[in-house]
Amino acid sequence: MADATPYSKNDKAGKHPKYYENVTVVDINGYEFTIGGATVPGPIKVETSSMSHPAYNPDREVKQVSKGRLDQFAEKMKRMEAAKKN
């Protein structure tokens, strides 16, 4: 009886990607670290990492670019109070 697969059992070498060990990763802020391995050669450039992300580094301050709904509402109420006084 013939095997149901069209390839032999030892044909796995062409199916798996090449594995690179000790790959360097560089984030946008310039932090550089090495990971154990990856399927792409290094250096890998990423936008953020655990070294520069504010959620993992509480000592870094996050600049609030946009205002939340409560801040917008408070400003609107101040403008309304000032308009009533005039």
MDTraj code that builds the backbone (N, CA, C; nanometers):
import mdtraj as md
import numpy as np

residues = "MET ALA ASP ALA THR PRO TYR SER LYS ASN ASP LYS ALA GLY LYS HIS PRO LYS TYR TYR GLU ASN VAL THR VAL VAL ASP ILE ASN GLY TYR GLU PHE THR ILE GLY GLY ALA THR VAL PRO GLY PRO ILE LYS VAL GLU THR SER SER MET SER HIS PRO ALA TYR ASN PRO ASP ARG GLU VAL LYS GLN VAL SER LYS GLY ARG LEU ASP GLN PHE ALA GLU LYS MET LYS ARG MET GLU ALA ALA LYS LYS ASN".split()
xyz = np.array([
    [0.0838, -0.1177, 0.0000],
    [0.0000, 0.0000, 0.0000],
    [0.0884, 0.1241, 0.0000],
    [0.0553, 0.2237, -0.0819],
    [0.1365, 0.3442, -0.0986],
    [0.1053, 0.4458, 0.0111],
    [0.2043, 0.5282, 0.0400],
    [0.1869, 0.6340, 0.1403],
    [0.0954, 0.7429, 0.0839],
    [0.0090, 0.8021, 0.1655],
    [-0.0872, 0.9012, 0.1185],
    [-0.0238, 1.0374, 0.0923],
    [0.0929, 1.0655, 0.1514],
    [0.1561, 1.1956, 0.1320],
    [0.2438, 1.1933, 0.0075],
    [0.2466, 1.3019, -0.0689],
    [0.3253, 1.3048, -0.1923],
    [0.4754, 1.3229, -0.1690],
    [0.5187, 1.3437, -0.0484],
    [0.6609, 1.3632, -0.0187],
    [0.7042, 1.2585, 0.0820],
    [0.8320, 1.2395, 0.0883],
    [0.8815, 1.1393, 0.1820],
    [0.8872, 1.1975, 0.3230],
    [0.9008, 1.1138, 0.4202],
    [0.9027, 1.1577, 0.5591],
    [1.0276, 1.2373, 0.5942],
    [1.1341, 1.2228, 0.5197],
    [1.2592, 1.2923, 0.5484],
    [1.2722, 1.4234, 0.4735],
    [1.1659, 1.4740, 0.4148],
    [1.1698, 1.5959, 0.3340],
    [1.1330, 1.7199, 0.4159],
    [1.1666, 1.7236, 0.5421],
    [1.1283, 1.8354, 0.6285],
    [1.2238, 1.9536, 0.6177],
    [1.3417, 1.9350, 0.5644],
    [1.4419, 2.0419, 0.5598],
    [1.3960, 2.1596, 0.4753],
    [1.3241, 2.1365, 0.3695],
    [1.2806, 2.2451, 0.2830],
    [1.1559, 2.3158, 0.3308],
    [1.0909, 2.2674, 0.4342],
    [0.9645, 2.3247, 0.4793],
    [0.9790, 2.4222, 0.5937],
    [1.0816, 2.4114, 0.6725],
    [1.0974, 2.4958, 0.7891],
    [1.1891, 2.6135, 0.7581],
    [1.1605, 2.7312, 0.8140],
    [1.2491, 2.8454, 0.7903],
    [1.3812, 2.8280, 0.8644],
    [1.4813, 2.9009, 0.8165],
    [1.6115, 2.8957, 0.8819],
    [1.6012, 2.9671, 1.0161],
    [1.6666, 2.9151, 1.1160],
    [1.6604, 2.9690, 1.2519],
    [1.7935, 3.0361, 1.2839],
    [1.7893, 3.1662, 1.3160],
    [1.9090, 3.2435, 1.3492],
    [1.9165, 3.2593, 1.5004],
    [2.0316, 3.2322, 1.5578],
    [2.0505, 3.2449, 1.7021],
    [2.1155, 3.3781, 1.7352],
    [2.0856, 3.4286, 1.8558],
    [2.1416, 3.5541, 1.9082],
    [2.1232, 3.6699, 1.8104],
    [1.9980, 3.7046, 1.7866],
    [1.9626, 3.8122, 1.6950],
    [1.9502, 3.9419, 1.7736],
    [2.0073, 4.0493, 1.7211],
    [2.0018, 4.1804, 1.7857],
    [1.8726, 4.2511, 1.7466],
    [1.8063, 4.3114, 1.8465],
    [1.6839, 4.3882, 1.8252],
    [1.7110, 4.5315, 1.8673],
    [1.6735, 4.6281, 1.7815],
    [1.6932, 4.7699, 1.8094],
    [1.5583, 4.8381, 1.8014],
    [1.5205, 4.9138, 1.9079],
    [1.3933, 4.9852, 1.9008],
    [1.4174, 5.1292, 1.8567],
    [1.3094, 5.2027, 1.8383],
    [1.3162, 5.3359, 1.7805],
    [1.3909, 5.4366, 1.8692],
    [1.3973, 5.4102, 1.9998],
    [1.4684, 5.4995, 2.0915],
    [1.6163, 5.4654, 2.1042],
    [1.6612, 5.3620, 2.0361],
    [1.8018, 5.3266, 2.0374],
    [1.8391, 5.2172, 2.1355],
    [1.7428, 5.1667, 2.2112],
    [1.7724, 5.0562, 2.3020],
    [1.8021, 4.9309, 2.2197],
    [1.9033, 4.8590, 2.2599],
    [1.9469, 4.7420, 2.1850],
    [1.9590, 4.6230, 2.2795],
    [1.9061, 4.5087, 2.2371],
    [1.9167, 4.3878, 2.3168],
    [1.9203, 4.2677, 2.2243],
    [1.9577, 4.1540, 2.2778],
    [1.9717, 4.0323, 2.1998],
    [1.8662, 3.9312, 2.2430],
    [1.8037, 3.8674, 2.1438],
    [1.7083, 3.7619, 2.1740],
    [1.7705, 3.6277, 2.1368],
    [1.7170, 3.5223, 2.1932],
    [1.7740, 3.3892, 2.1760],
    [1.7730, 3.3396, 2.0332],
    [1.6728, 3.3756, 1.9572],
    [1.6670, 3.3300, 1.8204],
    [1.5450, 3.3825, 1.7484],
    [1.5537, 3.3841, 1.6153],
    [1.4432, 3.4316, 1.5334],
    [1.4535, 3.3668, 1.3963],
    [1.3498, 3.3827, 1.3168],
    [1.3499, 3.3277, 1.1823],
    [1.3971, 3.4280, 1.0789],
    [1.4312, 3.5499, 1.1215],
    [1.4874, 3.6510, 1.0316],
    [1.6248, 3.6907, 1.0843],
    [1.7196, 3.7219, 0.9958],
    [1.8509, 3.7640, 1.0437],
    [1.8435, 3.9044, 1.1014],
    [1.9337, 3.9355, 1.1909],
    [1.9308, 4.0651, 1.2570],
    [2.0044, 4.1704, 1.1800],
    [2.0023, 4.2931, 1.2240],
    [1.9268, 4.3418, 1.3389],
    [1.7800, 4.3649, 1.3025],
    [1.6931, 4.3375, 1.3971],
    [1.5501, 4.3595, 1.3799],
    [1.5185, 4.4966, 1.4380],
    [1.4508, 4.5808, 1.3601],
    [1.4138, 4.7152, 1.4063],
    [1.2659, 4.7143, 1.4434],
    [1.2363, 4.7567, 1.5684],
    [1.0983, 4.7597, 1.6165],
    [1.0648, 4.9003, 1.6645],
    [0.9349, 4.9297, 1.6717],
    [0.8898, 5.0604, 1.7150],
    [0.9057, 5.0803, 1.8644],
    [0.8662, 4.9830, 1.9425],
    [0.8758, 4.9933, 2.0873],
    [0.9142, 4.8582, 2.1453],
    [0.9703, 4.8631, 2.2629],
    [1.0088, 4.7396, 2.3307],
    [0.9803, 4.7559, 2.4793],
    [1.0052, 4.6525, 2.5545],
    [0.9813, 4.6603, 2.6984],
    [1.0771, 4.7575, 2.7657],
    [1.1882, 4.7891, 2.7014],
    [1.2841, 4.8828, 2.7590],
    [1.2375, 5.0283, 2.7462],
    [1.1579, 5.0586, 2.6435],
    [1.1177, 5.1967, 2.6217],
    [0.9689, 5.2205, 2.6397],
    [0.8894, 5.1158, 2.6584],
    [0.7445, 5.1330, 2.6715],
    [0.7106, 5.1822, 2.8117],
    [0.6281, 5.2868, 2.8253],
    [0.5980, 5.3427, 2.9571],
    [0.5206, 5.2480, 3.0489],
    [0.4506, 5.1497, 2.9944],
    [0.3778, 5.0568, 3.0805],
    [0.4735, 4.9696, 3.1610],
    [0.5909, 4.9427, 3.1073],
    [0.6892, 4.8591, 3.1759],
    [0.7897, 4.9425, 3.2552],
    [0.7912, 5.0729, 3.2333],
    [0.8843, 5.1629, 3.3017],
    [0.8059, 5.2750, 3.3684],
    [0.7649, 5.2579, 3.4921],
    [0.6822, 5.3595, 3.5561],
    [0.7561, 5.4908, 3.5811],
    [0.8883, 5.4921, 3.5751],
    [0.9619, 5.6158, 3.5975],
    [0.9537, 5.7088, 3.4769],
    [0.9155, 5.6585, 3.3617],
    [0.8999, 5.7432, 3.2429],
    [0.7620, 5.8086, 3.2449],
    [0.7579, 5.9354, 3.2098],
    [0.6302, 6.0053, 3.2068],
    [0.5698, 5.9948, 3.0677],
    [0.4395, 5.9763, 3.0643],
    [0.3689, 5.9702, 2.9376],
    [0.3083, 6.1072, 2.9122],
    [0.3420, 6.1661, 2.7985],
    [0.2853, 6.2955, 2.7638],
    [0.1443, 6.2744, 2.7120],
    [0.0492, 6.3452, 2.7704],
    [-0.0892, 6.3317, 2.7283],
    [-0.1117, 6.4256, 2.6106],
    [-0.1264, 6.3687, 2.4930],
    [-0.1403, 6.4473, 2.3709],
    [-0.2827, 6.4982, 2.3564],
    [-0.3798, 6.4118, 2.3746],
    [-0.5186, 6.4511, 2.3603],
    [-0.5854, 6.4547, 2.4973],
    [-0.6916, 6.5311, 2.5049],
    [-0.7650, 6.5427, 2.6304],
    [-0.8779, 6.4417, 2.6326],
    [-0.9070, 6.3925, 2.7503],
    [-1.0166, 6.2986, 2.7664],
    [-1.1502, 6.3694, 2.7693],
    [-1.2549, 6.2927, 2.7755],
    [-1.3898, 6.3493, 2.7735],
    [-1.4177, 6.4359, 2.8962],
    [-1.3674, 6.3928, 3.0118],
    [-1.3909, 6.4716, 3.1326],
    [-1.3192, 6.6055, 3.1273],
    [-1.1962, 6.6067, 3.0740],
    [-1.1233, 6.7327, 3.0607],
    [-1.1939, 6.8262, 2.9632],
    [-1.2419, 6.7716, 2.8520],
    [-1.3149, 6.8536, 2.7555],
    [-1.4425, 6.9096, 2.8170],
    [-1.5139, 6.8276, 2.8945],
    [-1.6372, 6.8723, 2.9580],
    [-1.6093, 6.9814, 3.0608],
    [-1.5033, 6.9658, 3.1397],
    [-1.4691, 7.0661, 3.2401],
    [-1.4351, 7.1999, 3.1741],
    [-1.3635, 7.1967, 3.0629],
    [-1.3321, 7.3205, 2.9913],
    [-1.4583, 7.3850, 2.9354],
    [-1.5493, 7.3034, 2.8851],
    [-1.6751, 7.3551, 2.8306],
    [-1.7573, 7.4215, 2.9410],
    [-1.7606, 7.3592, 3.0592],
    [-1.8345, 7.4168, 3.1709],
    [-1.7729, 7.5489, 3.2155],
    [-1.6408, 7.5583, 3.2161],
    [-1.5741, 7.6844, 3.2513],
    [-1.6097, 7.7943, 3.1523],
    [-1.6134, 7.7609, 3.0231],
    [-1.6500, 7.8603, 2.9218],
    [-1.7956, 7.9051, 2.9398],
    [-1.8842, 7.8108, 2.9751],
    [-2.0246, 7.8445, 2.9960],
    [-2.0423, 7.9339, 3.1183],
    [-1.9675, 7.9058, 3.2259],
    [-1.9737, 7.9885, 3.3482],
    [-1.9246, 8.1299, 3.3169],
    [-1.8159, 8.1395, 3.2386],
    [-1.7621, 8.2715, 3.2047],
    [-1.8595, 8.3490, 3.1160],
    [-1.9305, 8.2795, 3.0270],
    [-2.0268, 8.3455, 2.9394],
    [-2.1471, 8.3949, 3.0189],
    [-2.1896, 8.3222, 3.1241],
    [-2.3018, 8.3637, 3.2068],
    [-2.2681, 8.4885, 3.2873],
    [-2.1415, 8.5014, 3.3322],
    [-2.1005, 8.6166, 3.4111],
    [-2.0960, 8.7431, 3.3268],
    [-2.0670, 8.7298, 3.1987],
    [-2.0575, 8.8488, 3.1114],
    [-2.1906, 8.8885, 3.0647],
])
top = md.Topology()
chain = top.add_chain()
for i, resn in enumerate(residues, 1):
    res = top.add_residue(resn, chain, resSeq=i)
    for name in ("N", "CA", "C"):
        top.add_atom(name, md.element.get_by_symbol(name[0]), res)
traj = md.Trajectory(xyz[None], top)
